[in-house]
Amino acid sequence: MKLKKIASLALAGIMAVSMLAGCKDGGNSNSGSSSSEPTASTGYTASVLAKTNLAKDFVDGKDDSKLDAMVSAIAEKKVSYTYGTGYSLNRLTDQNAWDMAEKLMTGAMTGASGMYGLESHSALTDPAESNDGVYYALYYVENKYADDLIDSLVADKLDSIAKSVINSTNANVNNTDYTVSVAKADMKISETASGTAKDGFVLVGIAVTTDYTAPQY
């Protein structure tokens, strides 16, 4: 009987040690998964549109899942960059990022001259049913600035786009609905000859959807 008791205690001890070892291994197995991938901010379009002075009364705002996914994917990749002067939204000029954007934003079109911004694109200022679609651009800003300041820069960009459309002399503007979508995510950067930047960046994607309706007489 005594031997059975000793055997039972020994077995219990072995099981307890095994369970502890299992817990330890399980803890280590997740140690490499603590870092999360950049994800575009859901609901960002509405929050930044509310900060505009002009665009909020002129365009509709709506999150775009395709834009969110594209910005998140590019932000996860290391991209090259060029410094802008002061705090501003700078056009992203990394060709690899634009190649990825073209694949992920199938059917959408970039700004004038490929990557030079939405506000100068004739499809926005001279709309027509034949060029209805989605037009997008990519920008970056150093993330050392406060979120409020970055959001204000994005809001200013939306106002700039809206102003260029409103100032257009094309009569079709009055028969066109504009919907803006905005996404942002922390962006990784690649090393350059001068080394990496001290601060990271925030990637901002802006897309505008045009919907022209011919007047009925």
ROVO-360275 format. One line per 10 residues: number of its first residue (from 0); for each residue y, x, z of N, C-alpha, C. Coordinates in pm, 1 decimal. Example, Ala and Ser with C-alpha at 12.3 -4.5 7.8 and 13.67 -1.06 7.14 Angstrom:
BEGIN
0	-569.0/1319.0/780.0/-450.0/1230.0/780.0/-330.0/1320.0/780.0 ~ -225.0/1285.0/708.0/-106.0/1367.0/714.0/3.0/1290.0/787.0 .
END
This chain:
BEGIN
0	-120.0/83.1/0.0/0.0/0.0/0.0/125.0/86.6/0.0 ~ 118.0/193.4/85.2/231.5/283.8/93.4/254.3/353.2/-40.7 ~ 141.4/391.7/-106.5/151.6/457.8/-236.3/215.2/365.6/-340.3 ~ 179.3/236.5/-334.7/237.0/138.8/-427.8/388.0/126.9/-408.4 ~ 428.3/128.4/-277.3/570.9/118.7/-247.8/646.2/238.0/-304.1 ~ 587.3/356.1/-282.1/650.1/479.9/-331.0/658.9/478.1/-483.1 ~ 548.2/432.1/-546.1/546.1/425.3/-692.3/652.2/328.9/-744.5 ~ 668.1/214.5/-675.0/767.8/114.7/-716.0/908.0/169.8/-704.6 ~ 935.3/239.2/-593.3/1067.1/299.0/-573.5/1096.6/404.6/-678.8 ~ 994.6/483.8/-710.2/1012.4/588.6/-810.7/1041.8/528.1/-947.1 .
10	968.9/420.7/-982.0/991.0/353.6/-1109.4/1130.9/294.3/-1118.0 ~ 1174.9/234.7/-1005.6/1309.6/177.3/-1001.6/1414.8/285.0/-1021.0 ~ 1389.8/399.6/-959.4/1483.8/511.4/-973.3/1492.5/560.6/-1115.7 ~ 1376.5/571.1/-1181.8/1374.0/615.6/-1321.3/1448.8/517.7/-1410.8 ~ 1429.9/387.9/-1387.9/1496.5/286.2/-1468.2/1648.2/291.1/-1449.4 ~ 1691.0/314.0/-1324.1/1834.1/320.5/-1295.8/1898.1/438.1/-1367.2 ~ 1828.5/553.7/-1364.5/1880.3/672.5/-1432.2/1888.8/648.5/-1582.7 ~ 1783.9/580.9/-1637.7/1782.9/551.0/-1781.0/1899.3/460.9/-1820.4 ~ 1928.4/361.2/-1735.1/2037.6/268.5/-1763.9/2173.2/340.1/-1762.4 ~ 2187.3/431.4/-1663.0/2311.9/508.0/-1655.4/2329.9/595.4/-1778.5 .
20	2221.2/656.9/-1821.8/2226.1/742.0/-1940.5/2262.6/660.6/-2063.4 ~ 2205.0/539.7/-2072.0/2234.2/451.0/-2184.5/2379.9/411.1/-2188.0 ~ 2435.7/381.7/-2068.9/2576.3/343.8/-2062.1/2665.4/458.8/-2105.3 ~ 2628.0/579.2/-2062.3/2707.1/696.7/-2098.0/2706.9/719.4/-2248.4 ~ 2588.3/707.9/-2309.9/2577.8/725.9/-2454.7/2657.8/620.2/-2528.0 ~ 2649.1/495.2/-2477.6/2720.9/385.2/-2541.4/2870.4/408.4/-2537.6 ~ 2920.3/463.6/-2424.5/3062.6/490.8/-2413.4/3105.8/595.7/-2513.4 ~ 3021.5/698.9/-2531.4/3058.2/805.0/-2623.5/3055.2/758.3/-2768.0 ~ 2968.9/662.3/-2797.9/2953.5/619.3/-2936.4/3079.3/552.7/-2990.2 ~ 3167.6/500.1/-2902.0/3288.1/432.3/-2946.2/3411.7/520.3/-2934.3 .
30	3390.2/643.8/-2890.1/3506.4/727.2/-2863.6/3587.1/757.7/-2988.5 ~ 3524.2/755.9/-3104.1/3596.1/788.1/-3227.0/3658.1/668.6/-3293.4 ~ 3647.6/548.9/-3237.3/3696.9/429.2/-3305.2/3821.1/372.2/-3238.4 ~ 3884.6/450.3/-3151.9/3999.2/397.3/-3079.5/4123.4/387.0/-3167.4 ~ 4133.3/471.1/-3272.0/4250.4/466.7/-3359.1/4232.8/357.7/-3463.4 ~ 4333.7/271.9/-3477.0/4323.5/159.8/-3570.3/4398.9/192.3/-3698.1 ~ 4358.1/130.3/-3807.4/4423.7/151.3/-3935.9/4556.4/76.2/-3938.7 ~ 4654.4/128.2/-4012.9/4782.4/57.6/-4023.1/4762.2/-81.6/-4080.1 ~ 4828.5/-177.4/-4021.5/4818.1/-314.9/-4068.0/4957.6/-372.0/-4086.9 ~ 4980.9/-431.8/-4201.0/5111.7/-491.1/-4226.4/5140.5/-602.0/-4126.6 .
40	5267.0/-615.2/-4090.5/5306.3/-710.2/-3986.7/5303.9/-854.0/-4037.1 ~ 5217.8/-935.6/-3977.1/5211.4/-1077.1/-4013.0/5336.2/-1148.1/-3961.6 ~ 5392.3/-1234.0/-4043.8/5511.9/-1307.0/-4003.5/5640.4/-1227.3/-4018.9 ~ 5629.8/-1109.2/-4076.4/5747.7/-1022.5/-4086.6/5851.6/-1079.1/-4182.6 ~ 5807.9/-1145.3/-4286.3/5900.8/-1200.1/-4384.8/6002.6/-1293.0/-4319.0 ~ 5954.5/-1386.8/-4240.1/6043.8/-1484.4/-4176.5/6140.4/-1416.8/-4080.3 ~ 6090.5/-1320.1/-4003.5/6175.3/-1257.2/-3902.6/6285.9/-1173.8/-3966.1 ~ 6253.8/-1103.4/-4075.8/6356.6/-1019.6/-4138.0/6450.7/-1103.5/-4224.3 ~ 6400.5/-1210.7/-4284.3/6485.5/-1298.3/-4365.1/6590.6/-1365.9/-4277.4 ~ 6553.6/-1394.1/-4153.1/6647.0/-1457.7/-4060.2/6764.6/-1366.3/-4026.6 .
50	6748.7/-1236.2/-4047.8/6854.2/-1139.3/-4018.1/6951.3/-1120.5/-4134.9 ~ 6921.3/-1181.5/-4248.7/7007.9/-1164.2/-4366.0/7131.1/-1253.0/-4355.0 ~ 7233.6/-1215.9/-4429.8/7355.2/-1296.8/-4433.7/7357.9/-1390.7/-4553.8 ~ 7300.0/-1344.6/-4663.4/7307.0/-1418.2/-4789.5/7170.5/-1471.9/-4832.8 ~ 7069.6/-1387.2/-4824.3/6937.7/-1422.2/-4879.6/6875.3/-1544.1/-4811.7 ~ 6897.2/-1560.1/-4681.1/6832.5/-1669.9/-4609.4/6875.1/-1807.3/-4659.5 ~ 6992.9/-1814.4/-4721.6/7041.2/-1942.3/-4775.2/7012.5/-1956.7/-4924.5 ~ 6951.5/-1853.9/-4980.7/6931.7/-1855.2/-5126.1/6785.2/-1850.6/-5167.1 ~ 6703.2/-1779.5/-5092.1/6562.3/-1765.5/-5129.4/6471.8/-1820.5/-5020.0 ~ 6353.2/-1857.5/-5059.8/6250.1/-1895.8/-4963.7/6174.7/-1770.6/-4921.0 .
60	6117.6/-1772.8/-4802.8/6040.3/-1659.7/-4753.4/5896.6/-1700.1/-4726.2 ~ 5804.2/-1614.6/-4764.6/5662.9/-1645.6/-4744.1/5583.0/-1516.1/-4741.3 ~ 5499.5/-1498.4/-4638.2/5412.2/-1381.3/-4633.7/5316.2/-1385.0/-4751.5 ~ 5282.2/-1268.5/-4803.8/5191.6/-1256.3/-4917.7/5075.8/-1167.2/-4876.0 ~ 4955.3/-1222.6/-4869.8/4839.1/-1147.6/-4822.7/4808.4/-1027.9/-4912.1 ~ 4833.1/-1042.6/-5042.7/4807.4/-931.0/-5134.6/4906.4/-816.2/-5107.9 ~ 5032.9/-851.3/-5084.5/5133.7/-750.2/-5051.7/5100.3/-682.9/-4918.9 ~ 5059.9/-763.3/-4819.5/5021.3/-707.6/-4689.4/4908.6/-606.8/-4704.6 ~ 4806.2/-644.4/-4781.4/4690.1/-557.0/-4799.8/4728.2/-429.0/-4872.9 ~ 4816.3/-441.3/-4972.0/4858.1/-324.5/-5048.8/4937.1/-227.6/-4962.1 .
70	5032.2/-279.0/-4886.0/5113.3/-193.3/-4798.5/5025.5/-126.2/-4693.3 ~ 4932.1/-200.2/-4637.3/4841.7/-142.4/-4537.5/4757.2/-30.8/-4597.4 ~ 4706.8/-53.2/-4718.0/4619.8/45.8/-4782.3/4696.0/173.9/-4814.7 ~ 4816.5/160.0/-4866.4/4895.5/278.3/-4900.6/4939.7/352.2/-4775.0 ~ 4974.2/276.6/-4671.0/5017.7/338.9/-4546.2/4906.8/422.9/-4484.3 ~ 4782.5/385.4/-4508.0/4668.5/458.6/-4453.3/4648.2/591.2/-4525.3 ~ 4688.2/599.0/-4650.3/4674.3/722.1/-4727.6/4791.6/814.3/-4698.9 ~ 4766.0/943.1/-4706.6/4876.5/1037.3/-4690.0/4951.9/1046.5/-4821.9 ~ 5081.5/1020.6/-4817.6/5161.3/1023.2/-4939.2/5270.9/1128.2/-4927.0 ~ 5317.0/1175.8/-5038.8/5427.1/1271.8/-5038.3/5558.5/1196.4/-5022.0 .
80	5660.9/1266.0/-4985.2/5787.5/1200.5/-4958.2/5902.2/1293.7/-4995.7 ~ 6019.8/1236.8/-5007.2/6141.1/1316.3/-5024.1/6242.5/1263.3/-4923.6 ~ 6317.4/1353.0/-4863.9/6413.5/1309.6/-4763.7/6533.5/1240.6/-4826.6 ~ 6573.5/1131.1/-4763.7/6697.2/1067.7/-4804.0/6808.3/1119.8/-4712.7 ~ 6928.2/1078.4/-4736.8/7038.6/1120.9/-4651.9/7070.2/1010.7/-4552.0 ~ 7074.1/1046.0/-4424.4/7103.0/948.5/-4321.4/6993.4/844.2/-4310.9 ~ 7022.4/735.9/-4242.1/6923.4/629.7/-4230.4/6943.6/531.2/-4345.5 ~ 6839.0/512.2/-4421.0/6843.7/421.0/-4535.0/6702.1/393.2/-4580.9 ~ 6688.3/290.6/-4662.9/6560.0/265.4/-4728.2/6555.8/352.7/-4852.7 ~ 6455.9/437.3/-4862.8/6442.3/526.3/-4977.5/6329.9/476.7/-5066.7 .
90	6346.7/487.7/-5196.6/6241.3/447.2/-5288.9/6123.0/541.8/-5275.3 ~ 6005.5/485.7/-5264.0/5884.6/567.8/-5257.8/5855.3/620.7/-5397.8 ~ 5842.0/751.9/-5411.5/5822.9/811.6/-5544.2/5685.5/874.6/-5561.0 ~ 5598.0/858.4/-5463.9/5464.7/917.9/-5473.3/5382.6/844.6/-5580.6 ~ 5343.3/917.0/-5685.5/5275.5/852.9/-5798.3/5138.8/799.0/-5759.8 ~ 5068.2/869.0/-5670.5/4936.5/820.9/-5627.3/4948.0/685.5/-5557.5 ~ 5054.0/670.8/-5478.0/5075.8/543.4/-5409.2/5102.8/432.4/-5509.1 ~ 5180.9/462.1/-5612.8/5211.9/360.6/-5713.5/5090.2/325.8/-5797.4 ~ 5003.5/423.5/-5821.2/4879.6/395.5/-5893.4/4792.5/299.3/-5812.6 ~ 4787.9/321.3/-5679.8/4710.4/232.7/-5593.0/4774.0/93.7/-5589.8 .
100	4906.6/90.6/-5584.1/4976.8/-38.0/-5580.6/4947.9/-119.4/-5705.5 ~ 4945.0/-51.1/-5820.0/4919.3/-120.9/-5946.2/4781.2/-185.7/-5946.6 ~ 4684.1/-118.3/-5887.1/4547.9/-173.7/-5881.8/4538.8/-289.9/-5783.1 ~ 4608.7/-277.1/-5668.9/4598.6/-378.9/-5564.5/4689.0/-499.2/-5590.7 ~ 4795.0/-479.4/-5667.8/4887.6/-588.0/-5698.9/4866.0/-634.7/-5842.4 ~ 4741.4/-650.5/-5880.3/4706.6/-690.0/-6017.1/4784.7/-814.5/-6060.4 ~ 4849.6/-803.8/-6173.9/4925.2/-917.7/-6225.4/5071.3/-914.8/-6187.5 ~ 5106.9/-836.5/-6085.0/5246.6/-825.0/-6043.7/5310.7/-707.4/-6116.5 ~ 5442.5/-702.3/-6114.8/5514.6/-598.3/-6187.1/5611.7/-527.3/-6094.8 ~ 5631.7/-397.2/-6120.2/5725.6/-320.9/-6039.3/5867.0/-344.2/-6089.3 .
110	5961.2/-280.5/-6020.7/6100.6/-294.4/-6059.7/6130.7/-220.3/-6188.8 ~ 6255.8/-219.3/-6227.0/6297.0/-153.7/-6350.4/6259.1/-6.9/-6348.5 ~ 6223.1/47.0/-6462.6/6183.6/187.5/-6477.0/6066.6/224.3/-6385.8 ~ 5978.9/128.6/-6364.2/5858.4/158.4/-6287.0/5875.7/145.8/-6138.6 ~ 5962.7/227.9/-6078.3/5968.5/226.7/-5932.4/6111.2/228.1/-5878.7 ~ 6205.2/177.2/-5954.5/6343.7/189.5/-5912.6/6406.9/62.1/-5858.5 ~ 6330.8/-19.5/-5798.0/6389.9/-128.5/-5723.2/6394.1/-262.5/-5794.4 ~ 6392.6/-365.9/-5715.6/6391.8/-501.1/-5768.5/6528.5/-547.2/-5816.8 ~ 6631.7/-502.5/-5748.8/6762.2/-564.4/-5769.5/6818.6/-546.5/-5909.6 ~ 6764.9/-450.5/-5985.5/6817.2/-429.1/-6120.4/6727.5/-487.9/-6228.5 .
120	6621.1/-556.9/-6189.0/6525.4/-605.2/-6288.0/6575.4/-730.3/-6357.7 ~ 6570.6/-728.3/-6490.6/6625.2/-839.5/-6568.5/6548.9/-968.9/-6546.3 ~ 6422.8/-958.9/-6504.6/6345.3/-1082.1/-6481.5/6403.4/-1161.3/-6365.0 ~ 6476.4/-1095.7/-6276.8/6538.2/-1165.9/-6164.2/6676.7/-1217.1/-6202.0 ~ 6753.2/-1133.7/-6270.6/6890.8/-1171.5/-6303.6/6901.6/-1250.3/-6433.8 ~ 6801.4/-1238.1/-6519.8/6796.3/-1313.5/-6645.9/6661.0/-1382.3/-6657.9 ~ 6633.2/-1476.5/-6569.1/6500.2/-1536.4/-6564.1/6469.9/-1626.1/-6683.4 ~ 6342.7/-1640.6/-6709.0/6294.6/-1730.8/-6813.7/6150.7/-1765.3/-6780.1 ~ 6105.8/-1875.9/-6833.4/5968.6/-1919.2/-6805.2/5867.2/-1815.5/-6851.0 ~ 5900.5/-1743.8/-6959.1/5807.1/-1646.6/-7014.9/5783.0/-1526.5/-6924.7 .
130	5876.7/-1497.6/-6835.1/5854.0/-1383.3/-6746.4/5845.5/-1423.0/-6599.0 ~ 5806.0/-1547.8/-6574.4/5774.9/-1587.0/-6437.0/5667.7/-1494.6/-6381.8 ~ 5680.3/-1458.4/-6257.2/5578.2/-1373.0/-6198.2/5623.5/-1312.8/-6067.8 ~ 5553.3/-1208.5/-6024.8/5582.3/-1139.6/-5899.6/5631.6/-999.1/-5932.2 ~ 5744.1/-962.7/-5873.1/5802.9/-830.2/-5893.2/5814.8/-762.5/-5756.9 ~ 5773.0/-637.2/-5750.1/5770.9/-573.0/-5618.6/5824.1/-431.1/-5624.0 ~ 5860.7/-381.0/-5507.3/5908.6/-243.9/-5493.4/5861.3/-190.0/-5359.0 ~ 5856.4/-58.0/-5347.7/5811.7/8.8/-5225.1/5920.6/103.2/-5175.4 ~ 5945.4/97.9/-5046.5/6046.9/182.1/-4985.2/5989.4/244.1/-4857.0 ~ 6056.3/349.1/-4810.6/6017.4/404.7/-4681.0/6142.8/439.4/-4601.2 .
140	6127.1/444.2/-4470.6/6235.6/480.6/-4380.4/6174.2/555.6/-4262.9 ~ 6245.1/652.2/-4209.0/6193.7/727.4/-4095.4/6176.8/634.7/-3975.7 ~ 6064.2/647.0/-3906.7/6038.7/556.0/-3795.5/6100.3/601.3/-3663.6 ~ 6181.9/706.0/-3668.6/6250.2/748.2/-3545.8/6361.1/649.8/-3509.6 ~ 6395.8/562.7/-3606.1/6498.5/463.4/-3579.7/6436.5/340.6/-3513.4 ~ 6516.9/269.3/-3436.9/6469.0/150.6/-3366.1/6428.3/42.7/-3466.2 ~ 6334.6/-42.4/-3423.4/6286.2/-149.8/-3510.9/6400.0/-238.6/-3560.1 ~ 6495.9/-268.1/-3470.7/6607.7/-354.5/-3509.3/6687.9/-294.3/-3623.5 ~ 6707.1/-162.6/-3619.0/6782.8/-96.9/-3724.2/6705.2/-99.6/-3856.0 ~ 6575.0/-71.0/-3848.6/6492.1/-74.5/-3968.7/6492.4/-215.3/-4028.6 .
150	6479.2/-316.4/-3943.2/6480.7/-454.8/-3992.1/6614.1/-489.4/-4057.3 ~ 6722.6/-435.1/-4003.1/6854.8/-459.5/-4061.1/6866.0/-395.4/-4199.0 ~ 6805.2/-277.1/-4215.4/6806.4/-211.6/-4346.4/6729.7/-294.6/-4448.9 ~ 6616.7/-351.0/-4406.6/6537.8/-436.3/-4496.1/6616.5/-562.8/-4528.6 ~ 6682.2/-619.2/-4428.2/6763.5/-739.7/-4449.4/6875.9/-710.5/-4547.9 ~ 6937.3/-593.4/-4536.2/7043.4/-554.8/-4630.1/6989.5/-545.3/-4772.9 ~ 6867.2/-494.7/-4785.5/6806.4/-484.5/-4918.5/6783.5/-623.7/-4977.2 ~ 6738.1/-717.3/-4894.6/6718.1/-854.8/-4941.7/6850.9/-917.8/-4983.1 ~ 6955.9/-891.2/-4907.1/7088.5/-942.1/-4942.6/7136.4/-881.9/-5074.6 ~ 7104.6/-753.4/-5094.5/7143.8/-687.0/-5218.8/7075.4/-751.0/-5338.9 .
160	6946.5/-781.9/-5323.5/6871.7/-847.7/-5431.1/6930.3/-985.3/-5458.9 ~ 6955.0/-1060.9/-5351.0/7010.0/-1195.6/-5366.7/7148.1/-1191.9/-5431.5 ~ 7229.9/-1095.3/-5393.5/7364.9/-1085.2/-5448.6/7362.4/-1058.8/-5598.9 ~ 7271.1/-969.1/-5641.2/7264.2/-937.5/-5783.3/7221.9/-1059.0/-5864.6 ~ 7134.5/-1141.9/-5807.4/7090.2/-1263.1/-5877.5/7203.2/-1366.1/-5882.9 ~ 7269.7/-1384.4/-5769.0/7378.2/-1482.6/-5762.2/7492.0/-1445.8/-5856.9 ~ 7517.3/-1316.8/-5872.6/7625.7/-1270.6/-5959.4/7587.5/-1270.0/-6107.1 ~ 7461.6/-1300.7/-6136.4/7418.6/-1302.6/-6275.3/7490.2/-1413.9/-6351.2 ~ 7522.1/-1386.6/-6475.0/7588.5/-1487.5/-6559.3/7488.2/-1573.0/-6637.1 ~ 7358.9/-1543.5/-6617.7/7256.8/-1619.1/-6689.0/7240.6/-1757.4/-6626.3 .
170	7255.8/-1860.4/-6707.3/7250.0/-1997.9/-6656.8/7111.9/-2033.7/-6601.6 ~ 7008.8/-1962.3/-6645.7/6873.6/-1993.4/-6600.3/6853.9/-1968.1/-6451.0 ~ 6941.3/-1887.8/-6391.8/6930.8/-1860.1/-6248.2/6934.9/-1990.4/-6168.1 ~ 7016.9/-2085.0/-6215.2/7030.7/-2212.0/-6143.6/6904.2/-2296.7/-6150.0 ~ 6816.7/-2265.9/-6243.3/6692.7/-2342.2/-6257.9/6569.9/-2261.9/-6214.7 ~ 6593.0/-2158.4/-6137.5/6484.2/-2071.2/-6094.2/6472.5/-2069.7/-5942.3 ~ 6350.8/-2084.3/-5895.2/6322.8/-2070.3/-5751.8/6276.8/-1928.1/-5724.5 ~ 6329.5/-1869.8/-5618.8/6293.8/-1733.4/-5580.5/6227.3/-1736.2/-5443.4 ~ 6114.0/-1670.8/-5434.5/6043.3/-1658.9/-5306.2/6024.9/-1511.0/-5275.8 ~ 6068.1/-1470.2/-5158.0/6058.0/-1329.1/-5120.8/5948.2/-1310.2/-5016.8 .
180	5877.9/-1199.5/-5028.5/5774.2/-1161.6/-4932.0/5800.0/-1017.2/-4890.8 ~ 5783.4/-989.2/-4762.7/5807.8/-854.4/-4711.4/5693.0/-812.9/-4620.7 ~ 5653.1/-687.2/-4630.7/5548.7/-633.2/-4543.0/5587.7/-491.9/-4503.7 ~ 5548.5/-450.3/-4384.5/5575.7/-312.2/-4343.4/5459.1/-260.8/-4260.7 ~ 5442.5/-128.5/-4260.8/5336.2/-65.4/-4183.3/5372.8/80.7/-4162.0 ~ 5326.2/139.4/-4052.8/5347.6/282.3/-4029.2/5276.2/361.3/-4137.3 ~ 5342.2/463.8/-4188.5/5289.1/538.1/-4301.8/5259.7/683.3/-4264.2 ~ 5145.8/732.5/-4310.3/5113.0/872.7/-4293.0/5180.8/954.5/-4402.4 ~ 5204.8/1080.7/-4374.4/5272.4/1166.7/-4470.7/5190.0/1291.1/-4496.5 ~ 5206.3/1348.6/-4612.2/5134.2/1470.2/-4646.9/5223.7/1591.1/-4625.6 .
190	5164.1/1706.3/-4614.2/5241.1/1827.9/-4594.6/5310.3/1868.2/-4724.3 ~ 5426.2/1924.6/-4709.8/5499.1/1977.8/-4825.2/5515.6/2127.7/-4803.5 ~ 5584.1/2191.9/-4894.2/5604.2/2335.9/-4882.0/5676.1/2371.0/-4752.1 ~ 5760.4/2280.8/-4706.4/5835.8/2306.4/-4583.7/5766.1/2251.5/-4460.2 ~ 5643.7/2204.2/-4476.5/5570.6/2149.2/-4362.8/5590.3/1998.9/-4351.6 ~ 5527.1/1939.6/-4254.2/5538.3/1795.5/-4236.6/5667.6/1760.0/-4165.7 ~ 5711.5/1637.7/-4183.2/5831.8/1591.3/-4115.3/5802.4/1575.0/-3966.4 ~ 5904.8/1588.0/-3886.8/5886.0/1576.3/-3742.5/5854.6/1432.7/-3702.8 ~ 5906.3/1341.1/-3778.7/5884.1/1199.9/-3748.6/5807.5/1134.4/-3862.4 ~ 5735.7/1028.7/-3829.3/5662.8/955.1/-3932.5/5755.7/860.2/-4005.8 .
200	5694.1/774.8/-4086.1/5772.3/682.9/-4166.2/5717.1/541.9/-4155.2 ~ 5800.4/447.3/-4192.0/5759.1/308.1/-4204.2/5764.9/273.8/-4352.5 ~ 5656.0/221.8/-4404.8/5649.1/179.4/-4544.4/5686.6/32.4/-4552.7 ~ 5772.8/-1.6/-4645.7/5818.0/-139.6/-4662.5/5790.6/-184.2/-4805.6 ~ 5722.0/-294.5/-4819.0/5697.8/-353.1/-4950.4/5773.5/-484.4/-4962.2 ~ 5845.1/-501.6/-5071.4/5918.9/-625.6/-5096.3/5872.6/-683.0/-5229.8 ~ 5840.6/-808.9/-5229.9/5799.4/-876.1/-5353.1/5882.2/-1002.7/-5371.1 ~ 5920.2/-1030.2/-5494.9/5994.6/-1151.7/-5526.6/5918.5/-1228.3/-5635.1 ~ 5892.6/-1354.2/-5608.5/5825.3/-1441.2/-5705.3/5928.9/-1531.7/-5770.5 ~ 5928.6/-1536.4/-5903.1/6022.6/-1622.2/-5975.2/5949.0/-1740.8/-6036.6 .
210	6013.1/-1855.2/-6033.5/5953.8/-1976.6/-6089.4/6064.3/-2055.3/-6161.2 ~ 6070.6/-2034.9/-6291.9/6174.8/-2100.1/-6371.7/6125.9/-2236.9/-6420.5 ~ 6212.7/-2336.6/-6406.0/6183.5/-2471.4/-6454.6/6290.7/-2510.8/-6555.2 ~ 6249.4/-2532.2/-6678.5/6345.5/-2569.0/-6782.6/6408.9/-2703.0/-6750.9 ~ 6540.2/-2715.8/-6770.0/6608.1/-2843.2/-6741.2/6558.9/-2954.7/-6833.0 ~ 6548.0/-3073.9/-6776.3/6502.9/-3189.7/-6853.4/6623.6/-3273.3/-6894.1 ~ 6635.5/-3299.8/-7022.5/6750.0/-3379.3/-7070.8/6703.1/-3515.8/-7113.0 .
END
